[in-house]
């Protein structure tokens, strides 16, 4: 029996969640995103090209939107069975963000609670939310507790911190993942003995419990053509965005030495150590900064977390494991499990932000598969009951 599985994506960014849901078998009917450049990338992916995206200011600003307006944009009725997904911007939940020191609690929780406001207005049957793991820290406890307390009045909620590498993503990236189902829908699922939960891991670092081994950087990007720092591989219709930043001769020398010494810049000779990494504190201890910057990826492990600076060699362990350059746009996209026909801007800065801010596609796909099965059970049961009623009425 064939059913439609429809979804709405809030704070959709360049389309990571929508892409993952599409690959899981959903049709995304509407999205909301305030950044126009991200929407351009979103609509450039063939499977998302016809999504009705409420974009820019004011149309893409959730603070200006009612739940009813979002449903209307999606062509979804309030009593339909659909998925409401969203990844409220995570910057407000990071202690590493210096701007948060000057923000009030109300400012930091604003967009998360706008997401909740829309949920409370339309009461979608299923919810998927993802965010940074830091949302569960003591620093954000008051915010998350209030959010969950209000959500649990109408929903059964399962949530936790998941490692993307456990779901086939060639990257160590932990995410807070929340699945919620409206209580009346949950009761229907329970009647069929269905356990509503988070996705089960498919991969493991040590291949325990019959799971597959974690995917590696080499497996993800090893087949891409060789390029030099500052070069772009010509778009041949199959390989897009294979472009990386230009490096100075001194940084290329640093990279070569670092690669020979295990991938960490701690092996650099003193004359190649940056001055900012030689500074001492008041006790005379050297403050060397984040150890991963100017680092080289290990080819046979998952990559480090892709961030908004992932295309800058100086921003993390983003050096290629063999070639004297930082990773390219396409390589970063593959480490996030974006399909190769998902095309980004050729601007390294714009592409890095969009890729780094996205949820890994295969992690979303795993959540989507779990929720889709629950939706199928509900749709199949209601379809069967409807046919029984129609048969009884005719007789």
VENBELFEN-V511013 format. One record per pair of residues at least 24 apart in sequence whose C-alpha atoms are under 7 Angstrom apart, sorted by the first residue. I is the first residue (numbers start at 0). J is the second residue. D is the distance in Angstrom with one decimal. If there is no record, write none. Layout:
i: {I,I}
j: {J,J}
d: {D,D}
This chain:
i: {4,5,5,6,6,6,7,7,7,8,8,8,9,9,9,10,10,10,12,12,13,13,13,13,13,14,15,15,15,15,16,16,16,18,19,19,19,19,20,20,20,22,23,23,23,28,29,29,31,32,32,33,33,37,40,40,43,44,44,44,61,62,65,66,66,66,67,77,80,81,81,81,82,82,82,82,83,83,83,83,84,84,84,85,85,85,86,86,86,87,87,89,89,92,92,92,93,108,124,124,124,125,125,125,126,126,126,127,127,127,128,128,128,129,129,129,129,130,130,130,131,131,132,132,132,132,153,153,154,154,154,154,155,155,155,155,156,157,157,163,164,164,165,165,165,165,165,166,166,166,166,166,167,167,167,167,167,168,168,168,168,168,169,169,169,169,169,169,169,169,170,170,170,170,170,171,171,171,171,172,188,197,198,198,198,213,214,215,215,215,215,216,216,216,216,216,217,217,219,219,220,220,227,227,228,228,238,239,239,240,240,240,240,240,241,241,241,242,242,243,243,243,243,243,244,244,244,251,254,255,258,262,262,262,263,263,263,264,264,291,291,292,293,294,295,295,296,305,306,306,307,307,307,307,308,308,309,309,310,310,335,335,336,336}
j: {81,81,82,81,82,83,82,83,84,83,84,85,84,85,86,85,86,87,37,38,37,38,40,41,353,41,357,358,359,360,358,360,363,360,360,361,363,364,363,364,367,364,364,367,368,73,72,73,59,59,60,59,60,353,342,343,342,340,341,342,113,113,117,117,120,121,121,121,124,123,124,125,123,124,125,126,123,125,126,127,126,127,128,127,128,129,128,129,130,111,130,130,131,133,134,139,133,142,180,181,184,179,180,181,178,179,180,177,178,179,176,177,178,174,175,176,177,174,175,176,174,175,160,173,174,175,181,182,179,180,181,182,179,180,181,182,180,196,197,362,202,213,200,201,202,203,213,200,201,202,361,362,201,202,213,214,361,214,334,335,336,361,213,214,215,216,219,301,302,334,301,302,303,304,334,301,302,303,304,304,377,366,365,366,369,301,301,298,299,300,301,298,299,300,301,302,298,299,333,334,330,333,323,324,323,324,339,329,342,328,329,342,343,345,327,328,329,327,328,310,325,326,327,328,310,311,325,323,323,323,295,294,295,296,291,294,295,293,294,315,316,316,318,318,319,320,320,355,355,356,351,352,355,356,351,352,351,355,347,351,359,360,360,361}
d: {6.5,5.2,6.4,5.6,4.5,5.8,6.4,5.0,6.0,6.4,4.9,5.6,6.1,4.5,6.9,5.9,5.8,6.1,5.4,6.8,4.4,5.8,5.5,4.6,5.9,5.0,5.2,5.5,6.7,5.8,6.3,6.7,6.0,6.6,4.6,6.2,5.0,4.5,6.4,5.6,5.6,6.4,5.1,5.7,5.6,4.8,6.1,4.6,5.2,4.9,7.0,4.4,5.5,6.8,6.8,5.8,6.8,7.0,5.2,6.8,6.8,6.4,6.5,4.9,5.7,5.7,7.0,6.4,6.0,7.0,6.4,6.4,6.9,6.8,4.8,5.7,6.3,6.1,4.8,6.3,5.6,4.6,5.8,6.5,5.1,6.9,5.5,5.1,5.9,5.5,7.0,6.1,6.1,6.2,5.6,6.5,6.2,6.4,5.7,5.1,6.7,5.7,4.6,6.5,5.7,4.9,6.4,5.8,4.9,6.6,5.9,5.0,6.7,6.6,5.4,4.6,6.2,5.9,5.0,6.7,5.1,5.5,6.1,6.4,5.2,4.8,5.9,6.0,6.0,5.4,4.3,5.0,5.6,5.4,6.3,5.9,6.7,6.1,6.7,5.9,7.0,6.0,5.1,6.0,4.5,5.6,6.7,5.5,5.3,5.7,6.6,5.9,6.8,6.0,6.5,6.1,6.7,6.5,6.9,6.7,6.3,6.3,6.9,4.7,5.1,6.0,6.7,4.5,6.1,5.6,4.4,4.4,5.8,6.1,6.1,6.0,6.0,5.4,5.6,5.1,7.0,6.7,5.9,5.6,6.1,6.9,6.1,6.5,5.2,4.6,4.4,5.0,6.2,6.1,5.4,5.8,4.9,6.1,6.2,6.4,5.8,6.8,6.9,6.4,6.7,4.7,7.0,6.7,6.6,5.5,5.2,6.9,6.8,6.3,5.4,5.7,5.0,4.9,5.8,6.9,6.3,6.1,4.3,6.6,6.9,6.9,6.7,6.1,6.5,6.9,6.3,5.5,4.6,6.9,6.8,5.0,6.6,6.2,6.0,4.9,4.9,5.4,6.9,5.9,6.0,5.8,5.3,5.1,4.0,6.7,5.0,4.1,4.4,6.3,6.0,6.9,5.9,6.8,6.7,5.9,4.7,6.4,5.4,6.2}
